[in-house]
């Protein structure tokens, strides 16, 4: 495998390194409670720095892997991730680790990770590869149903522990259908059925369990938590909204952090956050609130711009080449990063119910950092490979023109 260093996508690398820099600054700012509880800086911060370094190394190496290897590996990774994700639904599974009431983690060989992150990555690769095989109107129906079954197989076990992640996966698959020009009658019918099922499920949980105060059991026992969060977001108002309870403590302190940051365009400046000492898990799902507190509206706008720039760069890369599998894969990965970031930000500023979505590459979490770095590596690899291919074609054209006989008209 020949490494073409001249074809490295510098734009993706700049965006990636900017997010890494923000992640390091935010890590030191938002991890005060974690450092205090563990009595050491090296433990919580050092481990995350290690994952960041590993992520950088992974992105660098993956950008040189041919995309056809990535597409082939996506199927193997999907099979493995499905086994792991479904294993989280097995009661008493010794490999499953429950954190904050959610059985999303698997521990193998002393390493704890979320198999849903692997499932998201592999699903995008596989769905993109399947949709790229469409060559006729008949193929559109065939591969629509095939990708629908694959997506449903992933979303079902993910939904059991993390509804927002399942909805996010569905959104990305829907976007890939649109990019592949799947007929609207298929895509909108799936959206309608999904909305109907979610609405019916909400009504059953709300009136059958939440209001009577009954507990749910089984793989979807967290449904009462989801419904309670939705109820609290859309119904809490007035003075009760700011009455501190165990349920709304994150939202309240996040609102205070946002308010402090909004007092100045530059916020209170990095390292001066007060709410990081009170906001539970400030280094995780609500890290954007700390970023806003310390950098103000300008810092928030800059970070939003960076995530949107990732999507714009992916659009630019995809529009320049006639490679449907690579285009769909690049767009799917970029959409996953950007949409997840926007959802996390909306929740942090109080514009959406609590979802548990981390801020890509910035929130603390080893699995998330590594997988997001792999996203970047694959996108950079697509850009590098296509640029090299275009240069080779141009060189061939130039050589053929040079070898062509010169015809003179007398």
C-alpha distance (Angstrom), angle and dihedral (degrees) to the residues before:
residue distance angle dihedral
X1 . . .
X2 3.79 . .
X3 3.80 116.0 .
X4 3.80 114.2 -137.5
X5 3.80 101.7 -161.6
X6 3.80 92.3 174.2
X7 3.81 90.3 63.8
X8 3.81 96.8 56.0
X9 3.81 110.4 131.9
X10 3.81 101.7 -115.6
X11 3.81 93.7 -175.2
X12 3.80 93.4 58.8
X13 3.80 89.8 45.0
X14 3.80 92.6 52.3
X15 3.82 91.6 50.2
X16 3.80 90.8 45.8
X17 3.80 93.7 50.0
X18 3.81 92.0 46.7
X19 3.80 90.2 55.3
X20 3.81 89.8 46.8
X21 3.82 89.8 53.0
X22 3.81 92.0 49.0
X23 3.80 89.3 47.6
X24 3.81 92.4 54.6
X25 3.80 93.4 48.1
X26 3.81 92.3 45.6
X27 3.80 90.9 46.4
X28 3.80 92.6 59.2
X29 3.80 91.9 42.7
X30 3.81 99.1 47.4
X31 3.82 102.7 36.4
X32 3.81 98.7 72.5
X33 3.82 95.2 110.7
X34 3.80 91.5 46.7
X35 3.80 92.1 49.6
X36 3.80 91.3 47.3
X37 3.82 94.3 48.5
X38 3.80 92.5 49.3
X39 3.78 95.2 38.8
X40 3.77 93.1 -134.7
X41 3.79 139.0 84.6
X42 3.79 94.6 -157.0
X43 3.81 94.4 60.7
X44 3.82 106.4 57.8
X45 3.81 98.8 19.8
X46 3.80 96.7 36.8
X47 3.80 93.2 51.8
X48 3.80 92.1 50.5
X49 3.80 91.4 47.4
X50 3.80 87.5 53.3
X51 3.81 90.5 54.7
X52 3.81 90.1 48.8
X53 3.81 90.9 52.8
X54 3.81 90.4 47.0
X55 3.80 89.0 49.0
X56 3.80 91.2 53.0
X57 3.80 90.6 49.8
X58 3.80 91.8 46.8
X59 3.81 93.2 50.3
X60 3.80 91.5 47.9
X61 3.80 94.5 51.2
X62 3.80 97.4 39.6
X63 3.81 92.6 55.7
X64 3.82 87.8 69.7
X65 3.81 95.4 51.6
X66 3.84 113.0 103.7
X67 3.79 111.4 -110.0
X68 3.80 92.8 -125.4
X69 3.80 88.2 62.5
X70 3.80 89.2 50.7
X71 3.81 90.8 50.9
X72 3.80 92.1 48.5
X73 3.80 91.9 46.0
X74 3.79 90.4 50.6
X75 3.81 91.0 70.0
X76 3.80 93.1 51.3
X77 3.80 91.1 46.3
X78 3.81 91.0 48.9
X79 3.81 91.4 53.9
X80 3.81 91.6 49.7
X81 3.80 94.3 44.9
X82 3.81 91.8 49.0
X83 3.79 90.7 54.6
X84 3.80 90.7 49.4
X85 3.81 95.4 44.4
X86 3.80 93.3 49.3
X87 3.79 89.5 47.2
X88 3.82 88.7 64.9
X89 3.81 88.1 66.0
X90 3.82 93.3 58.0
X91 3.84 110.0 100.5
X92 3.77 113.2 -123.1
X93 3.80 94.6 11.3
X94 3.84 103.9 164.1
X95 3.80 91.4 -149.5
X96 3.81 93.6 59.6
X97 3.80 119.5 92.0
X98 3.80 120.0 -160.7
X99 3.81 115.9 -148.6
X100 3.81 122.7 178.8
X101 3.79 89.8 -8.1
X102 3.82 95.0 -55.9
X103 3.80 123.4 111.1
X104 3.82 95.5 -150.2
X105 3.78 100.3 122.6
X106 3.80 132.7 81.5
X107 3.79 123.5 -162.5
X108 3.80 117.4 -152.8
X109 3.79 122.4 167.8
X110 3.79 92.1 -10.3
X111 3.82 92.3 -54.2
X112 3.81 117.1 117.5
X113 3.81 118.0 -158.6
X114 3.80 142.4 151.1
X115 3.83 111.4 -107.0
X116 3.82 88.8 -160.8
X117 3.82 88.2 71.5
X118 3.79 89.9 56.9
X119 3.81 89.4 45.7
X120 3.83 92.0 54.0
X121 3.79 92.5 51.3
X122 3.80 96.3 45.4
X123 3.81 93.4 43.3
X124 3.81 92.4 56.1
X125 3.82 91.1 49.6
X126 3.82 93.7 47.6
X127 3.81 96.5 43.2
X128 3.81 90.6 47.9
X129 3.81 91.0 50.4
X130 3.81 92.5 48.1
X131 3.81 94.8 47.8
X132 3.81 90.5 47.8
X133 3.81 88.7 64.8
X134 3.80 91.9 68.4
X135 3.80 110.5 117.5
X136 3.80 102.5 152.0
X137 3.80 142.7 25.6
X138 3.81 90.3 -98.0
X139 3.79 89.6 54.3
X140 3.81 90.7 56.1
X141 3.78 92.2 63.5
X142 3.79 92.9 42.2
X143 3.79 96.6 51.0
X144 3.78 93.4 38.3
X145 3.79 91.3 61.7
X146 3.78 91.8 40.3
X147 3.81 93.2 54.0
X148 3.81 90.4 42.0
X149 3.82 90.5 57.6
X150 3.82 91.8 46.4
X151 3.81 92.1 48.9
X152 3.81 92.5 46.7
X153 3.80 90.6 50.8
X154 3.81 89.3 56.2
X155 3.80 98.1 39.5
X156 3.82 96.5 51.2
X157 3.83 98.2 66.1
X158 3.82 92.4 34.5
X159 3.80 89.9 54.2
X160 3.80 90.7 57.1
X161 3.80 91.5 69.3
X162 3.80 105.1 16.1
X163 3.80 119.1 27.8
X164 3.81 94.6 177.2
X165 3.81 91.8 56.4
X166 3.80 90.8 50.3
X167 3.81 90.7 50.5
X168 3.82 90.1 47.5
X169 3.81 90.6 52.1
X170 3.80 89.7 50.2
X171 3.81 90.8 50.6
X172 3.81 92.8 52.6
X173 3.81 93.0 47.4
X174 3.82 88.6 49.6
X175 3.83 89.7 53.1
X176 3.81 90.7 49.8
X177 3.81 89.5 51.9
X178 3.80 89.2 53.7
X179 3.81 91.9 48.7
X180 3.82 89.8 49.4
X181 3.83 88.7 51.1
X182 3.77 96.0 -119.1
X183 3.85 107.6 176.4
X184 3.80 115.3 -92.8
X185 3.80 92.1 -125.5
X186 3.80 88.6 68.1
X187 3.79 99.6 41.4
X188 3.81 96.8 43.2
X189 3.81 91.9 47.0
X190 3.80 89.3 56.8
X191 3.82 90.9 47.6
X192 3.80 90.5 50.4
X193 3.80 93.2 49.8
X194 3.82 91.2 46.5
X195 3.82 92.3 50.9
X196 3.80 90.3 47.8
X197 3.81 93.1 49.6
X198 3.81 93.3 46.5
X199 3.79 91.8 46.8
X200 3.79 92.1 49.3
X201 3.79 91.1 46.2
X202 3.80 90.7 50.4
X203 3.82 91.5 51.8
X204 3.81 92.8 48.6
X205 3.80 93.6 49.6
X206 3.83 94.3 41.1
X207 3.79 97.8 49.9
X208 3.78 98.9 26.7
X209 3.80 101.0 45.0
X210 3.82 117.8 1.0
X211 3.81 99.7 51.8
X212 3.84 95.5 39.4
X213 3.82 88.2 46.7
X214 3.78 93.8 -122.1
X215 3.79 122.8 151.7
X216 3.77 122.5 -126.8
X217 3.77 123.4 -135.1
X218 3.77 134.3 -163.9
X219 3.80 131.0 46.4
X220 3.82 93.5 -38.0
X221 3.79 96.9 49.1
X222 3.82 90.7 123.3
X223 3.81 90.2 66.5
X224 3.80 89.9 94.2
X225 3.82 89.0 57.2
X226 3.80 91.8 52.3
X227 3.80 93.3 48.4
X228 3.81 92.1 46.3
X229 3.80 90.7 52.9
X230 3.79 91.7 50.0
X231 3.81 91.1 47.8
X232 3.78 92.0 48.9
X233 3.80 93.1 49.1
X234 3.79 96.8 49.6
X235 3.80 101.2 32.9
X236 3.82 106.2 36.0
X237 3.79 110.4 96.8
X238 3.77 140.2 140.7
X239 3.79 122.5 28.6
X240 3.81 93.4 -28.4
X241 3.79 89.5 66.5
X242 3.80 90.2 67.4
X243 3.79 96.8 41.9
X244 3.79 103.5 113.9
X245 3.81 114.6 -121.6
X246 3.79 135.5 157.6
X247 3.80 89.0 -101.4
X248 3.81 99.8 51.9
X249 3.81 102.0 30.1
X250 3.82 92.3 109.4
X251 3.79 94.2 49.8
X252 3.82 93.4 46.7
X253 3.80 97.3 50.1
X254 3.81 91.0 41.0
X255 3.82 88.6 55.3
X256 3.79 90.3 50.7
X257 3.81 90.5 50.2
X258 3.80 91.1 50.1
X259 3.81 90.7 49.0
X260 3.82 92.6 50.9
X261 3.79 91.2 48.7
X262 3.79 91.9 47.9
X263 3.79 92.2 58.7
X264 3.81 89.2 79.8
X265 3.82 132.3 25.4
X266 3.82 87.9 -124.6
X267 3.81 96.2 40.8
X268 3.79 120.2 -141.6
X269 3.85 90.9 -46.6
X270 3.84 126.0 -110.4
X271 3.78 115.7 -53.1
X272 3.82 95.6 22.6
X273 3.80 99.9 90.0
X274 3.80 116.2 132.3
X275 3.79 99.3 -178.8
X276 3.81 92.7 61.7
X277 3.82 86.2 77.1
X278 3.82 92.0 56.1
X279 3.81 105.7 29.5
X280 3.83 108.4 92.6
X281 3.81 112.1 -124.9
X282 3.80 91.3 0.6
X283 3.81 87.7 164.9
X284 3.81 92.6 58.7
X285 3.81 130.8 40.2
X286 3.82 96.2 -2.9
X287 3.79 99.3 43.2
X288 3.81 90.1 115.8
X289 3.81 89.1 65.9
X290 3.82 89.4 58.0
X291 3.81 90.5 46.8
X292 3.81 90.0 53.2
X293 3.82 91.0 47.0
X294 3.79 92.4 52.4
X295 3.82 101.1 36.2
X296 3.82 103.4 26.3
X297 3.78 127.6 -149.8
X298 3.81 92.0 -36.1
X299 3.79 92.7 56.5
X300 3.80 91.6 46.0
X301 3.81 92.2 48.9
X302 3.81 91.0 47.9
X303 3.81 92.2 52.5
X304 3.81 92.0 47.5
X305 3.81 88.4 50.3
X306 3.82 91.3 53.1
X307 3.81 93.3 52.6
X308 3.80 91.6 46.7
X309 3.81 89.5 47.1
X310 3.81 88.5 58.6
X311 3.79 89.4 57.6
X312 3.81 92.5 44.4
X313 3.81 90.8 50.1
X314 3.81 90.6 50.3
X315 3.82 89.5 50.7
X316 3.81 89.9 50.8
X317 3.80 92.8 49.1
X318 3.80 92.8 46.4
X319 3.80 94.8 47.6
X320 3.81 94.0 55.9
X321 3.79 98.8 58.9
X322 3.78 136.7 57.8
X323 3.80 95.0 -138.1
X324 3.79 109.6 116.3
X325 3.85 98.4 -173.6
X326 3.80 92.4 50.6
X327 3.81 92.2 43.2
X328 3.80 94.3 51.9
X329 3.79 92.5 43.9
X330 3.81 92.6 50.0
X331 3.80 93.2 47.0
X332 3.80 92.6 46.1
X333 3.80 92.9 52.4
X334 3.82 93.1 45.1
X335 3.79 91.7 47.9
X336 3.80 90.8 50.7
X337 3.82 92.0 53.1
X338 3.80 95.2 44.2
X339 3.81 98.1 42.1
X340 3.80 92.7 46.6
X341 3.81 90.0 49.5
X342 3.80 93.3 50.0
X343 3.82 91.9 48.0
X344 3.81 91.2 49.9
X345 3.81 90.9 49.2
X346 3.82 93.8 47.8
X347 3.79 90.6 52.2
X348 3.81 92.7 47.4
X349 3.81 92.3 54.2
X350 3.79 93.2 45.9
X351 3.81 99.0 -105.7
X352 3.78 94.7 117.9
X353 3.82 140.2 30.3
X354 3.80 118.8 -90.5
X355 3.80 108.9 -78.7
X356 3.79 107.2 164.8
X357 3.81 93.4 -126.2
X358 3.83 111.6 151.4
X359 3.79 122.6 -137.9
X360 3.83 102.8 -104.2
X361 3.81 113.5 -103.5
X362 3.83 92.0 -9.4
X363 3.81 107.1 65.2
X364 3.79 113.8 81.3
X365 3.79 112.6 -97.7
X366 3.77 130.6 110.3
X367 3.81 98.4 -143.8
X368 3.80 93.1 49.4
X369 3.82 93.6 48.7
X370 3.81 94.0 48.7
X371 3.80 94.9 45.5
X372 3.81 92.8 46.6
X373 3.81 88.9 50.0
X374 3.80 88.7 52.5
X375 3.82 88.3 52.1
X376 3.78 88.8 56.9
X377 3.80 92.4 45.0
X378 3.80 91.9 53.7
X379 3.82 93.5 46.4
X380 3.80 91.2 48.1
X381 3.79 89.5 47.1
X382 3.80 91.8 54.2
X383 3.80 91.0 50.1
X384 3.82 92.9 46.5
X385 3.79 93.8 47.5
X386 3.79 95.0 47.1
X387 3.81 92.3 46.6
X388 3.80 90.5 51.4
X389 3.80 90.4 47.8
X390 3.81 92.1 50.7
X391 3.80 91.3 49.3
X392 3.80 90.3 50.4
X393 3.79 91.2 51.1
X394 3.80 91.0 48.9
X395 3.81 90.8 49.9
X396 3.82 90.3 50.6
X397 3.78 91.1 50.7
X398 3.81 91.7 49.0
X399 3.82 92.0 49.0
X400 3.80 91.8 49.3
X401 3.77 90.4 51.0
X402 3.79 91.2 50.0
X403 3.81 91.8 50.4
X404 3.78 93.9 45.9
X405 3.80 113.9 108.2
X406 3.77 116.3 -105.9
X407 3.78 112.2 -119.4
X408 3.77 117.9 -158.2
X409 3.74 125.5 -165.6
X410 3.77 116.2 -138.9
